[in-house]
Amino acid sequence: MDKKEISEYVDLIITAFDRVSQDYYKINTTSSADGIVRERVFCYELYHQIRCLQNKRGLTDFNIHGEIDKRGHM
């Protein structure tokens, strides 16, 4: 990967972070009016934003997934 490609992917990640709504940083619950931090919820939205931007920008050299089932891996 050359410097231009690296720069495009860095910009992709930065833009994806900017597109994650504050609603995904803290999740409102019945037990906490201020919300609680849930990494998985944030990450899945970040992955979604990255995938959307990848398609628009033609940066499809890799795929990001939430959690791959680890059973059967050696």
Sequence and secondary structure as in RCSB ss.txt:
>XXXX:A:sequence
MDKKEISEYVDLIITAFDRVSQDYYKINTTSSADGIVRERVFCYELYHQIRCLQNKRGLTDFNIHGEIDKRGHM
>XXXX:A:secstr
  HHHHHHHHHHHHHHHHHS GGGTSB  SS TT B  HHHHHHHHHHHHHHHHHHHT  S    S    TT  
